[in-house]
């Protein structure tokens, strides 16, 4: 049973899930603030979003989290989005708000928190880890209790074992659209806990909901297999 605070969209394949996410990204890219996700799942959605809308001149792009590595490091979330999306656009976003992962984690988090401030975001794209984490909000992390800052530094609980900077729950819930994109059978248990159970700090994704708009989870059939 899914919770009523999340709209679930279940499709057959990861490609269809990427297409659905890309369509929503492309709409907001016509004039809005978008927060991009890292990891492997969103890459295809970024490629498709660029094909749908090649002019992002009215968009501003942010990141939900970043590994504390230089922007040309293969582990960088910014690098993945740059290669899959930003470099393929005919007209780039009017502003790209990169988390400066090459800096000391606390310095980078402080700078990003001030840059974002209390800005209301139009769409936040998020993934879901098998452990239930989203962005770099990990199970039972002290970052889950943060209520003042928009971004904080965290220690990574997963590979690559480098510190990270993540947006906090108050920053994420200010989004008009919170959009989860989840694919693969290894996510099925986490999907049940994130979208079918009660809010629980053991599953940080279960705590992330839009406070002023809608929360949508796009799932492929493998990821959704455990939902009733």
C-alpha positions in Angstrom: 0.0 0.0 0.0 1.5 3.3 -1.0 1.2 6.4 1.1 -1.3 9.1 0.0 1.4 11.8 0.1 3.2 10.3 -3.0 1.9 9.9 -6.5 3.3 6.6 -7.9 3.9 6.2 -11.6 5.0 2.6 -12.4 6.3 1.8 -15.9 7.7 -1.3 -17.4 11.4 -0.5 -18.0 14.2 1.8 -16.9 14.1 3.5 -20.3 10.4 4.4 -19.9 11.1 5.7 -16.4 13.9 7.9 -17.8 11.5 9.2 -20.5 8.9 10.1 -17.9 11.5 12.0 -15.8 13.0 13.7 -18.8 9.6 15.0 -19.8 9.2 16.7 -16.5 12.7 18.1 -16.4 12.2 19.6 -19.9 9.0 21.3 -18.9 10.6 23.0 -15.9 13.7 23.8 -17.9 11.5 26.2 -19.9 11.8 28.6 -16.9 12.6 27.4 -13.4 15.0 26.2 -10.8 15.9 22.5 -11.1 17.9 20.4 -8.7 19.7 17.5 -10.3 20.6 14.2 -8.8 23.8 12.2 -9.0 24.3 8.4 -9.3 23.9 6.2 -12.4 20.1 6.2 -12.8 19.5 9.8 -13.9 22.0 9.8 -16.7 19.6 8.6 -19.3 17.0 11.0 -18.2 19.4 13.9 -18.6 20.2 12.8 -22.2 16.5 12.6 -23.1 15.7 15.9 -21.4 18.4 17.6 -23.6 16.8 16.0 -26.7 13.3 17.3 -25.6 14.5 20.8 -24.9 17.8 22.1 -26.2 17.4 25.7 -25.0 17.7 25.9 -21.2 18.4 29.6 -21.1 15.6 30.3 -18.7 16.6 27.6 -16.3 18.9 27.6 -13.3 20.4 24.3 -12.2 21.4 23.2 -8.8 22.5 19.9 -7.2 21.0 17.9 -4.4 24.3 16.6 -3.3 28.0 16.3 -4.3 31.0 14.1 -3.5 33.9 16.2 -2.2 36.1 15.8 -5.2 37.2 18.1 -7.9 34.7 18.8 -10.7 36.7 16.8 -13.2 36.9 13.7 -11.0 35.0 10.7 -12.4 33.1 10.5 -9.0 31.7 14.0 -9.3 27.9 14.3 -9.7 28.5 17.6 -11.5 30.8 15.9 -14.0 28.1 13.3 -14.8 25.5 15.9 -15.3 27.8 18.1 -17.4 28.6 15.3 -19.7 25.1 13.8 -20.0 23.2 17.1 -20.1 24.9 20.5 -19.9 27.4 19.9 -22.7 24.7 18.6 -25.1 22.4 21.6 -24.9 22.3 24.1 -27.7 21.8 26.9 -25.2 23.0 26.3 -21.6 21.2 27.3 -18.4 21.4 30.9 -17.4 23.1 29.9 -14.2 24.7 26.6 -13.1 25.0 26.5 -9.3 27.7 23.9 -8.7 28.6 22.6 -5.3 32.4 23.3 -4.9 33.4 19.7 -4.0 37.1 20.6 -4.3 36.8 22.7 -1.1 36.8 21.6 2.5 33.4 20.0 3.0 32.3 22.4 5.7 33.4 25.4 3.6 31.6 24.0 0.5 28.4 23.3 2.5 28.4 26.8 4.0 28.9 28.4 0.7 26.1 26.4 -1.0 23.7 26.9 1.9 24.2 30.7 1.6 23.9 30.6 -2.2 20.6 28.7 -2.1 19.2 30.4 1.0 15.5 30.0 1.3 14.9 30.0 -2.4 11.8 28.0 -3.5 12.8 25.4 -6.0 10.6 24.3 -8.9 11.7 20.7 -9.2 14.0 18.5 -7.2 15.1 15.2 -8.8 16.1 12.5 -6.4 17.3 8.9 -6.5 16.9 6.2 -3.9 19.6 3.9 -2.6 19.0 0.3 -1.6 19.6 1.4 2.0 16.8 4.1 1.7 19.1 7.1 1.4 18.4 10.0 -1.0 20.7 12.8 -2.0 23.4 12.2 0.7 21.0 11.9 3.5 21.9 8.5 5.0 19.9 6.4 7.5 19.9 8.0 11.0 22.3 10.7 9.9 22.6 13.7 12.1 21.9 15.8 9.0 18.3 14.6 9.1 17.8 16.8 12.2 19.1 20.0 10.5 16.4 22.6 10.3 18.3 25.9 9.7 20.8 25.4 7.0 20.0 24.5 3.4 23.2 22.4 2.9 25.5 20.5 5.3 28.6 18.4 5.1 28.2 14.7 5.8 30.5 11.6 6.0 29.7 9.1 3.3 28.4 5.7 4.4 28.8 4.2 1.0 31.4 4.0 -1.8 33.1 6.2 -2.8 34.1 6.8 0.8 34.6 10.5 0.5 32.8 13.3 2.5 29.8 14.9 0.8 27.7 18.0 0.8 23.9 17.5 0.7 20.8 19.6 0.7 18.8 19.2 3.9 15.2 18.2 4.4 13.9 21.8 4.7 15.6 22.8 1.4 14.3 19.7 -0.4 10.7 20.1 0.9 10.5 23.6 -0.4 10.4 22.3 -3.9 7.1 22.6 -5.9 7.8 19.1 -7.3 9.8 16.4 -5.6 10.5 13.8 -8.2 12.0 10.4 -7.3 13.4 8.3 -10.2 14.0 4.7 -9.2 14.8 1.6 -11.2 16.1 -1.9 -10.6 15.2 -4.9 -8.5 17.9 -3.9 -5.9 15.7 -0.9 -4.9 12.5 -2.9 -4.4 12.8 -3.2 -0.6 13.8 0.5 -0.2 10.8 1.5 -2.4 8.4 -0.2 0.0 10.0 1.5 3.0 10.2 4.9 1.3 6.8 5.1 -0.4 4.7 2.4 1.3 5.5 2.8 5.0 5.6 5.5 7.7 8.2 8.3 7.8 11.3 6.8 9.4 14.8 8.1 9.8 16.1 4.6 9.0 14.8 5.4 5.4 15.6 9.0 4.8 13.7 9.1 1.5 10.5 8.5 3.5 11.0 11.9 5.1 11.3 13.9 1.8 8.0 15.3 0.6 7.1 18.5 -1.0 5.5 20.9 1.5 3.9 23.1 -1.1 3.3 21.0 -4.2 3.5 17.4 -5.2 5.8 14.4 -4.6 6.0 11.9 -7.5 7.9 8.6 -7.6 8.6 7.2 -11.1 9.4 3.5 -10.7 10.1 0.8 -13.2 8.3 -2.5 -12.6 11.3 -4.2 -10.9 11.7 -1.4 -8.4 7.9 -1.4 -7.7 7.6 -5.1 -7.3 7.1 -5.0 -3.5 4.3 -2.5 -3.5 0.7 -3.7 -3.0 
